[in-house]
Amino acid sequence: MPLVKLLRTENELLMDDIELQLQESIDTKKALVSANLDIIRKIADTVVNAFRNNHRIYLIGNGGSAADAQHIAGELIGRFKMNRRPLPAVALTTDTSVITALANDFGYDTCFARQVEALADRGDVILAFSTSGNSKGIIDAVKVARDRGAITVGFTGKDGGLLGSAADICLKIPSTNTPRIQECHITIGHIVCSIVEKELFGAANK
């Protein structure tokens, strides 16, 4: 086969793969719309009410989900679209000294639970990201949070895993594909940030 023909064929295969992945992402979000609008609104209301009552939001997750937790915390402390006062949101994934000390002394699965035990109060909200819903460290932290009277919100994949029953509220993305689940998590996180700003600060100052 001529080299030009081979290269063109490889390029076509690559383009097909790109189109397939984009379509998978679109299809997952369409399925999310039909199944989870009420849950998304409930999550947004929970976060808004916490801020209105001078409570804090704590966010936890591993790997890519840790990045999502930090991303949303940054939007709330800084801004999403509006210039407004900062909101008290803390990603418990960022203090490497605390995380490595806890992992070294007590085991990695304690890293979030001990931070939640030290920091979270009744009425605070824990946003817990786990695509499988079965991360022991995340589930243990959610259980500690509930014992302390905090409200727990799980962001998971299709069946929710153990987190689906451990959290007070659980958003289950209708997919088993980790990248597609994470894309939906950050989309919902952005929607929550948008609703928070509109509810707390009005439509002005966009």
C-alpha positions in Angstrom: 0.0 0.0 0.0 1.4 3.4 -0.9 2.6 5.5 2.1 0.2 8.4 1.2 -2.7 6.0 1.2 -1.6 4.4 4.5 -1.2 7.8 6.2 -4.6 8.9 5.0 -6.2 5.7 6.3 -4.6 6.2 9.7 -5.8 9.8 9.8 -9.3 8.7 9.0 -9.2 6.2 11.8 -8.0 8.9 14.2 -10.8 11.2 13.1 -13.3 8.4 13.6 -12.0 7.8 17.1 -12.2 11.6 18.0 -15.8 11.7 16.7 -16.7 8.6 18.6 -15.4 10.0 21.9 -17.1 13.3 21.4 -20.4 11.5 20.6 -20.0 9.4 23.8 -19.6 12.5 25.8 -22.7 14.1 24.2 -24.8 11.0 24.7 -23.8 10.7 28.4 -24.8 14.3 29.0 -28.1 13.7 27.2 -28.8 10.7 29.4 -27.8 12.8 32.5 -30.4 15.4 31.6 -33.3 12.9 31.4 -32.4 11.2 34.7 -30.9 13.7 37.1 -32.3 17.3 36.9 -34.0 17.1 40.2 -30.8 15.7 41.9 -28.7 18.5 40.4 -31.1 21.1 41.7 -31.1 19.5 45.1 -27.3 19.6 45.2 -27.3 23.2 44.2 -29.9 24.1 46.9 -27.9 22.2 49.5 -24.8 24.2 48.7 -26.7 27.5 48.6 -28.4 26.9 51.9 -25.1 26.0 53.5 -23.4 29.2 52.4 -26.5 31.2 53.4 -26.2 29.8 56.9 -22.5 30.5 57.2 -21.4 26.9 56.8 -18.5 25.6 54.7 -18.2 23.3 51.7 -15.5 20.6 51.9 -14.5 18.7 48.7 -12.7 15.3 48.4 -11.7 12.9 45.7 -8.7 10.9 44.4 -6.7 11.3 41.2 -8.8 13.1 38.5 -11.6 13.5 41.0 -9.1 15.3 43.3 -8.5 17.7 40.5 -12.3 18.2 40.1 -12.6 18.9 43.8 -9.9 21.5 43.6 -11.3 23.1 40.5 -14.8 23.6 42.0 -13.3 24.9 45.3 -11.3 27.4 43.2 -14.4 28.6 41.4 -16.2 29.2 44.8 -13.4 30.9 46.5 -12.5 33.0 43.5 -15.3 33.4 41.1 -17.2 31.5 38.5 -18.6 34.4 36.4 -19.4 37.1 38.9 -17.2 39.4 40.9 -18.5 38.8 44.4 -17.2 38.0 47.9 -15.3 34.7 48.3 -17.2 31.6 49.5 -15.7 29.2 52.1 -14.9 26.1 50.1 -12.0 23.8 51.0 -10.5 21.0 48.9 -9.1 18.5 51.3 -6.8 17.1 48.6 -4.3 19.9 48.6 -2.3 19.9 51.8 0.5 17.5 51.0 2.1 17.6 54.5 -1.2 16.6 56.1 -2.0 13.9 53.5 1.4 12.3 53.6 1.6 12.4 57.4 -1.8 10.7 57.7 -0.9 8.2 54.9 2.4 7.4 56.6 1.1 7.2 60.2 -2.4 5.8 59.7 -2.7 4.6 56.1 -4.0 6.4 53.0 -7.6 5.5 53.6 -7.7 7.8 56.7 -6.5 10.9 54.8 -10.0 12.4 54.2 -11.8 11.0 57.2 -9.4 12.5 59.7 -9.5 15.9 58.0 -13.3 15.8 58.0 -13.3 14.8 61.7 -11.0 17.7 62.5 -12.7 20.4 60.4 -16.4 19.6 59.5 -19.2 20.8 61.7 -23.0 20.3 61.7 -24.5 21.9 58.7 -21.3 21.9 56.6 -21.5 20.1 53.2 -19.1 17.4 51.9 -18.9 17.0 48.2 -17.4 13.5 47.6 -16.2 12.6 44.1 -15.6 8.9 43.2 -16.3 7.6 39.7 -16.6 4.0 41.0 -18.4 5.0 44.2 -16.3 2.4 46.0 -13.2 4.3 47.2 -12.8 3.3 50.9 -11.2 6.5 51.9 -14.0 8.5 50.4 -16.7 6.4 51.9 -15.1 6.5 55.4 -14.9 10.3 55.2 -18.6 10.4 54.3 -19.5 8.3 57.2 -17.5 10.5 59.6 -19.1 13.6 58.1 -22.6 12.2 58.6 -21.8 11.3 62.2 -20.7 14.9 62.7 -24.0 16.2 61.3 -22.6 17.4 58.0 -24.6 16.9 54.8 -22.9 14.6 52.3 -23.2 14.6 48.5 -21.8 11.9 46.4 -20.7 12.3 42.7 -20.4 8.8 41.2 -20.8 6.7 38.1 -23.8 4.6 37.0 -24.6 2.4 40.0 -23.4 4.7 42.7 -21.3 1.9 44.4 -21.2 2.0 48.1 -21.1 5.8 48.1 -24.6 5.7 46.6 -26.1 4.5 49.9 -23.6 6.2 52.2 -24.2 9.8 51.1 -27.3 11.8 51.9 -27.6 12.8 48.2 -26.0 11.0 45.3 -25.6 12.0 41.7 -25.1 8.9 39.5 -23.8 9.6 36.1 -25.3 7.1 33.6 -22.0 5.7 32.4 -19.3 3.2 33.5 -16.7 5.0 31.4 -14.4 7.0 33.8 -13.5 9.9 31.5 -17.2 10.4 30.6 -18.2 10.3 34.2 -15.5 12.9 35.2 -16.6 15.2 32.3 -20.1 15.1 33.7 -18.9 15.7 37.2 -17.1 18.9 36.3 -20.1 20.0 34.2 -22.4 19.6 37.1 -19.9 21.3 39.4 -20.0 24.3 37.1 -23.8 24.3 37.0 -23.8 24.3 40.8 -21.4 27.2 40.9 -23.6 29.2 38.5 -26.7 28.6 40.6 -24.8 29.5 43.8 -23.8 32.9 42.3 -27.3 33.7 41.0 -29.0 32.7 44.2 -26.6 34.4 46.5 -25.6 37.5 44.5 -28.4 38.0 41.9 -28.0 38.5 38.2 -25.9 41.7 38.5 -22.2 41.9 38.2 -21.9 39.1 35.5 
